[in-house]
Amino acid sequence: MTRDALTGDELLNILSALANPQRLRLVAALARGRKYVSQLAREVGISRPLVQIHLRKLQSAGLVTSHLELSQEGKAMNYYELEPLHLELTADFIADAAKTLTTGSECEDVPEPAGKSEPGGDKR
């Protein structure tokens, strides 16, 4: 994934996926090579179900892929690895990405500043 191919929505999806300390730790662990869920759970120190939840979010952002393989014992193992990613977040890149946004015209997670009132509202 390269920065030229990203829309604003894709950039938000990537940044959202990385905006969690556990997911950052998983990305760091995968930067050292492909691993299966149990390896990641031990290395990062969280439960396997939680690792799987975080890996789904990283996969939906296009940051990791998984490959099902058979171990020597015949057990199915789902290996995860990082997708190549190079982003240089410059003001121009962010401005260009913002022009292509299709999700949410307003930031729902940013509260209104204190003391702001609606137009025509009570201004005590």
C-alpha positions in Angstrom: 0.0 0.0 0.0 1.4 3.4 -1.0 0.3 6.8 -0.1 -0.6 7.7 -3.7 -3.3 5.0 -3.8 -5.1 6.1 -0.6 -8.3 7.9 -0.3 -9.3 9.9 2.7 -11.5 7.1 3.9 -8.7 4.5 3.6 -6.3 6.8 5.5 -8.9 7.2 8.3 -9.3 3.4 8.4 -5.5 2.9 8.7 -5.1 5.6 11.3 -8.1 4.2 13.3 -6.6 0.7 13.2 -3.3 2.0 14.5 -4.9 4.2 17.2 -4.8 1.4 19.8 -1.7 0.4 21.9 -2.5 -3.3 21.6 -2.7 -3.1 17.8 0.5 -1.2 17.7 2.2 -3.9 19.7 0.8 -6.5 17.3 2.2 -4.6 14.3 5.5 -4.4 16.1 5.5 -8.1 16.7 4.6 -8.8 13.1 7.4 -6.5 11.9 9.8 -9.2 13.2 8.1 -11.9 11.0 4.9 -13.8 10.4 3.3 -15.4 13.4 0.1 -17.3 14.4 -2.4 -16.1 17.0 -1.0 -18.1 20.0 2.5 -16.7 19.3 1.2 -13.2 19.1 -0.9 -13.6 22.3 2.2 -14.8 24.3 4.5 -12.1 22.8 2.0 -9.2 23.4 0.6 -10.5 26.6 -3.1 -10.6 25.8 -5.7 -13.3 25.2 -6.0 -15.1 21.9 -9.6 -13.9 21.4 -8.5 -10.3 21.9 -5.6 -10.8 19.5 -8.1 -12.1 16.9 -10.4 -9.1 17.4 -7.4 -6.7 16.9 -6.1 -8.7 13.9 -9.5 -8.4 12.2 -9.4 -4.6 12.6 -5.8 -4.6 11.2 -6.9 -6.8 8.3 -9.9 -4.6 7.5 -7.5 -1.7 7.2 -5.3 -3.7 4.8 -2.4 -3.7 7.2 -2.1 -7.5 7.7 -3.0 -10.6 5.8 -3.4 -14.2 6.9 -2.5 -17.5 5.3 -3.9 -20.9 6.5 -1.2 -23.6 6.5 -0.9 -27.1 7.8 1.7 -27.7 10.5 4.0 -30.8 10.4 1.5 -32.4 12.9 -1.4 -31.8 10.4 -2.9 -28.9 12.5 -4.3 -25.9 10.6 -2.4 -22.8 11.5 -3.4 -19.3 10.5 -0.3 -17.2 10.0 -0.5 -13.4 10.0 2.0 -11.0 8.4 2.2 -7.3 7.6 1.4 -5.9 4.2 4.0 -3.5 2.9 3.1 0.0 3.9 4.9 3.3 3.5 3.2 6.5 4.5 4.7 9.9 4.8 2.1 12.0 6.5 2.6 15.5 5.2 0.2 18.4 5.4 -0.3 18.3 1.6 -1.0 14.5 1.7 -3.6 14.9 4.4 -5.2 17.9 2.6 -5.4 15.8 -0.6 -6.8 12.8 1.3 -9.4 15.0 3.0 -10.8 16.1 -0.4 -11.8 12.5 -1.1 -13.6 11.8 2.2 -17.0 10.2 1.9 -17.6 9.3 5.5 -19.0 11.7 8.1 -19.0 15.4 7.2 -18.4 16.2 10.8 -16.2 14.8 13.5 -18.6 12.9 15.7 -15.9 12.1 18.4 -14.8 15.7 18.9 -17.0 17.5 21.5 -18.1 21.1 21.1 -15.9 23.6 22.9 -17.2 24.7 26.3 -19.3 27.9 26.1 -20.3 27.4 22.5 -24.0 27.6 21.9 -26.2 26.8 18.9 -27.2 29.7 16.7 -30.3 31.3 18.2 -29.9 29.3 21.4 -29.8 30.6 24.9 -26.5 32.4 25.6 -26.5 32.7 29.4 
